[in-house]
């Protein structure tokens, strides 16, 4: 019972962990370079939840000064994650650009075929 | 003016990158980059001498006082690293002009310098910032530009290497940011000093342990600690020569610094090393790197990749110093940061000269080159001796401190292992020396001559530095031991 309660009370963390591990699994298990990047994005995005979810205070208002309200949610995590999202998008863009170039140079983006093509070279 | 130095360290390269991106001619972009890269060491040197005289500098970015605003903080360790990174950048730039023009398409050259300056900006930013999240942003600025630089390599495998590094590097950075997130949710702060002072209340709770684990593994990926080094050999082997020399000398070192900052300054020695078995883990992995990577290096046919594996082994020495976690050992680790940057930078620059002259780095292509390029190859031998750790070179200085540090902890067997791994480097460096000096000239090397002065002088400067700092250690060891002292005392 205590275990179940633990899971329910921290459901946001369990979701984070699930998304994180599935993202990482896709990166490791898939041979297609675009799918790997999808997994990588999922993995990166899941970490945003570590910041965002504790930032919400139950019963708190958005962080705007107004008479009559005294409990505010913390705005800093959102700002941080806005930055992290930009970083994530930039990473994905660079990654996809590389995949395009790889496809032009090799004619495939499957990892095992790529390594087979370069086998035995220095 | 001098009050704004910390900000200038980051702002100048960033502006320079922007201007480079607008240039259409490679030589103009080079000139812009040269101005920026030569200004950097002056600023870093002024800051470091200020720190050594009057103690740490704290700079509030945008006038917002820490811990609310982003603090830029220069102490002995970060000042030392700033000087190292900016010096390497300044030495490499004159060399870059000829080398980059011969290896990269004319239309891409301005972009190369843009990425070079962005990378410099990121690395300097990581070294100077006192804010954990700001460090993540700079980490990604430097990493993303690095992926771009590597992908500009001539060989198509450079693209694969860049992709592989992107995947591994992003996983590392994401681990880091996850760790910082956990720290933030427990302490409510991102400022290193502030986090360190607030940790006491929540220390050894599970999220803090998880944060330490995430940050350690994430940074280990970035600094290529064995067995998380798989991205490194290909990235170094296929990147343009200038990029390889710059990255080998700086990128992994900055990652080591960030890890040191967390382990010692933020989490504290007592928490990191006394209550957890991190020492043992680090020493085991370092030894695996020193022996495993050196063994692999011996069997490489591509000399650039051989030196890349040697880098993994040398990083093992640095992390060994971290694992020892006592004053002498940590001094050895930090001084090896500096020393390895000089000798590996020199070796990769010299290899870049070989590529420029004969177009190959296969070991048989180098045969007999000593007769055609005696200065270049002579310098190669000296830098190689430094990798081995011959007395009179910087390699010996760092190994000496590591050995004494091991003795102080009573681990005399470690000293034998240090000597043993040096013997492995005798084999792989010796193999190149034998081929270069004692074999008949290869057909690629027939027309080879000494390179233009612009390439030779920077490489020789670094080689001279490996000898100079091997004899006069007052600057390097002096600053490193100050930094080690500060790390061991913690920020509290």
Interface residues (C-beta under 8 A of the other chain):
Chain A: X20 X24 X27 X33 X36 X40 X43 X44 X47 X50 X51 X54 X77 X80 X83 X84 X87 X90 X91 X94 X95 X98 X99 X101 X102 X105 X106 X114 X118 X121 X122
Chain B: X133 X136 X137 X140 X144 X147 X148 X151 X156 X157 X159 X160 X162 X163 X166 X167 X170 X171 X174 X177 X178 X181 X182 X184 X185 X301 X302 X362
